[in-house]
Amino acid sequence: MLMLGAKDGGGMTTKIRFDNEQAPCGRVIGGERARDRDDDCLLMDHVRYDCGCSRLHDEFHDGSMRLRVVHHSGKIIMDELDAGE
């Protein structure tokens, strides 16, 4: 696990390497997860798989949430924005 230093907004990014997680393409593969909390985004959880797929999940202070899933071919599988309450 790699913890990067605090930013101006007081957030801290944590990067974790993982193995054997199912990517959006269906492959069971390794990759890297980056998590961050800061003043603009309550939670940022971005996963990049070794095959090139990605899953981005952001939760904001106003209660809104965004989930974007991208296949390694570049095709967007899911791109949702929930406005929250």
N, C-alpha and C positions, 0 to 999 in steps of 0.2 A: 504494500500500500504506500502511496506517495501523497503526502499532505503538502500542498503549496501554501505559501504565505498569505496572510490577510491582505485584502484589497482596501481601497479607500473607504468603501461602504461597510467594512468590517466582516465581509464574507470570507469563507475559506473554501478552496477547491480541494476535493479529495479524488485522486485517481486510483482505481483498483484494476489490476489485470485479472482476468478470469479465464477458465478453460471449460469446455463442455457445456455451453449454454446454447439453446436453440435460437438460431437467427431467424428473421422474418422469411428467409428463403427456404427454411426447413432444415438446413444443415445444423449439425451439432458441432460447434466451433468455439474457439477462443475469441477474446477481444478485450476492450477496455471500457470501463464505466467511469464517467466523471460526474461528481456531485458537487453542487455549490449552493450556497444560500447567501443572498445579499439584499441590499435595500430595494432593488427594483423587482426582483423575482424571489418569492418566498422559497421555492425549491426548483433546482434545475437538475435533472437526471438524464444525461446523454450517454447512450451506449453505442459504441462503434465496434462492429464485428470484423474479424480478420478477412472475411469474404467481401467486405465492402458495404454490407447492409448497415442500417442505423435505426435506432429508436430514440426519439427525443421527447421528453416529458417535462413540461414546465408548469408550475403552479404559482400564481401571482397573489399578491396581498389582497386584491379586490375579490378573490374567490374564483376567478377565472382559471381555466386550465387548458393547455394545448398539448395534443399528442400527435406526433408525426412519425410514421414508419415508412422507411424507404428501402426497397429491394436493391441488391448490389448492381442491378442493371440500370438503376436510376429511376425506375418506376415508383411513383408514390403509391403505397398501398393504403395508407390511412393518413388523413390530415384533418383533424377535428379541433375545433375551438369551442369550449363550453364556457359561456359567459358567466357562470356561477350564479349567485343570488341576485 
